[in-house]
């Protein structure tokens, strides 16, 4: 039972990722994609975290 569920879940994940790649690559100008917009925002958020830290400057 568990092995069958894992195989079905794995196949569903692969289909979702393939659909995302298909929509992102072939319809790039339309801005479509299932997961790509969320991954894009997450990556940008990770790189912006160091920029939001306050700068500590010594008092002169």
N, C-alpha and C positions, 0 to 999 in steps of 0.2 A: 504494500500500500504506500509506504513512505517513498520507496524508490521510484514508483510510478509518478507520484506527485512531484518529486524533484525533477524528473525528466520532463514532465509537462511544463513545470515552472521555468526550467532552463530553456526549453524550446520557445516559450512565450517571450522570455527576455531577449533571446536572439532575434526573434521576429520584430520586437519593438526597436532594437538597436539597428537592424537592417532597414526598417521603415524610416527611422530618423536619418540615417545616412542617405538613403534614397531621396528623401524630401529636402535635406540640407544641400546636397550636391546638385541634384537635377533642377530644383526649384529655388536656387539661391537668391535670385532677385525678388522672389515673392516673400522672403523672410519667414518661410515655413520651416517647421522642424518640431519634432515631438519633445526632444530632450536638449537639443543644442542651445536654445535660448537660455535655459536654466543653468546649464554648464557654463555658458559664457558669463552670465552674471555672477556665478559662484567664483569663478577664477578671478574676475576683476575685483570682487570683494576681498578675496584673500590678498591680492597684491596692493589693495588700498589700505589695509589695516596698518602697516608701518607708517603710512603718510599721515594718519590721524592722531598720532601720538604727539603730545605737546613738546615743544622744543625747550629744554632747560638751558638758560643762558646765565652765565655768572654775572653777578652785580658788579658794576665797575665803580 
